[in-house]
Amino acid sequence: MSFTRRKFLNTAALSSLALAAPNLWLPGAQAATSLKVDSPIKVGLLFSLTGSLAVPEEDSTLVMQYAIDEINAAGGVKGMPIEPVIVDAKSDFKVYSAKTKEMILRDKVISIFGCYTSASRKAILPTVMQQDNLLFYPTCYEGAECTQNCIGTGPLANQHSFDLIPFMVDNFGPKVFFVGSNYVWPKESNKNAKVWLERSGGELLGEEYIPLGSSEFGPVIEKIRAAKPDFIFSTVVGASDIAFHRQFKQAGLKVDKMPIASLTTGEIETAAMGAEYGAGHFLSAPYFQTIETATNEKFVDGFLSSPYGKNGYTHYNMEETYLSAYVFKNALEKAIDMHGVADVTPRKIRDAAAGIRVEADVSPEGLVWIDGDNFNTWLKPKIGQCQADGSFKVIKEAAEHVAPDPFSIYPDAGTCTADGLLGLDGKLKVDLI
């Protein structure tokens, strides 16, 4: 296929699409969010177009616009077009929170698609839950949540590092050094990774966290050099991830001696840092641009030739965002069939999403579906190695779909159900974040 060796471009200058509006938050107020026949369906796109998180998040805004155009061109949802309300969260957790209130109360969006970090997700979920709205969170996260107002289309830890850690131990050796950005997702992900590492007979030599957005890795790299691990496990994100890979190579560390195994470093980060800095390293993800299926070829060629494909590549985070648009479409159609247009609410869309499938003729990564209990996604984990041109070669893929398990290392917490976390004592906890 022609796209398997498409030249990757450096990330273009990021545009700002911020909306200026007063803070409309009223304590106790709840937006009357519902649909009207023959009126546009408003949804919020809450991603960062500027700041340290713009590298992965700008493409989420772009691919959502592409998916919405695609859905609307095919007749929309029951004949109603989707209308995006686009916001720049500016890589600022306060902005994420304020704009969430604004979109729900002022713009009357029926769902929000947004966030890349768990810190931003946790910043907006209290508002989403209070307003009984719905968040589509379209990227990997650590789990350990059970809310009734969130649908996840990215991998959980048991679908992400579960395969990557033993793969690296088996192929490179048992000694590992953890490096992550300093917030909840890397720390919680590393708790999971430690469990998989112990089961694989591995040894943790060190664990360091860098402030989110930081570009200074000199002291960490010196600790890595002294420890001499067989590989590095990275949960560094955004612009920091680019700096880390560049400084790794500039410090003279060798990819064949201690490769970086990442949960975040995909085609977009590699294009931004330069292919020579990514080559040889590994990524665990459900999607890579080089997946050789007719559906993915159509997606890649269609997106890159559209006005939204200006950055020149596709990657796992944007593909998971693309999937969320179709989960929303399919669930909304089901909710309308069940309740009628005027009685559809965000919560009814969420309930209708249980078991919703995005078939292989639509999903670039292949068939996926939403779990009816925890509302995360069944998918097939994959491991790719970065090539000299910045593309990724898939070197391992799960034989079967893997169920999402948000409490995989916390069995005593109970089980996430559609109505809340059911504890071992039989008690139900709702909206657990």
ABEGO torsion letter per residue (X at the ends): XAAAABBBBBBBBBBBABBBBBBABBBGBBBBBBBBBGBBBBBBBBBBABEAAAAAAAAAAAAAAAAAAAAAAAGEBGGBBBBBBBBBAGGBAAAAAAAAAAAAAAAGBABBBBEABAAAAAAAAAAAAAAGBBBBBABBBAEGBBBAABBBABBBAAAAAAAAAAAAAAAAEABBBBBBBBBAAAAAAAAAAAAAAAAAGBBBABBBBBBBGBABAAAAAAAAAAAGBABBBBABBEAAAAAAAAAAAAAGBBAAABBBBBAABBAAAAAAAEAAAABGBBBBBABBAABBBAAAAAAAAAAAABAAAAAGBBBAAAAAAAAAAAAAAAAAAAAAAAAEAAABBAAAAAAAABGBBBBAAABAAEBBBBBAAAGBBBBBBBBBBBBAAGBBBBABBBABBBBBBAAAABAAAEBBBAAEBBBAAGBBBBGBX
